[in-house]
Amino acid sequence: MSDATLGGVEVPVLQVQETARRHIGGSIARAVDGTPHSSPVRSIREWRLETGPITHAAYEALRGVDSLAAGGQVLFQSVELGAPVYVYIREFQSSRTRIPDTEPGKTLWTVRVTLEEA
């Protein structure tokens, strides 16, 4: 079993990295002594997933999740997170090895996906 799934598809992840966290909502107010205070409504996290070399079939499954999401929410689950989280796929990058694509399934792919918490 994989350490992570995206839209129900196993992601053979080499690395899951939380790359950013930003706060939305709330406003900055100043106390009587002039120090700024903020009361954010929500924190939004961003992750980058990187796979090692994966088969063409695994690549197509991940690309299918990206296509079906079409900018909508996808369920992301990782051992590091614990509870599943809905995310948006912000970026989907891929590259393939130099092995000629003469036989189905012979080309290996590497995928990098950037996710943003919904």
Secondary structure, 3 states (H helix, E strand, C coil): CCCEEECCEEECEEEEEEEEEEEECCCEEECCCCCEEECCCEEEEEEEEEECCECHHHHHHHHHHHHHHCCCEEEEEECCCCCCEEEEEEEEEEEECCCCCCCCCCCCEEEEEEEEEC
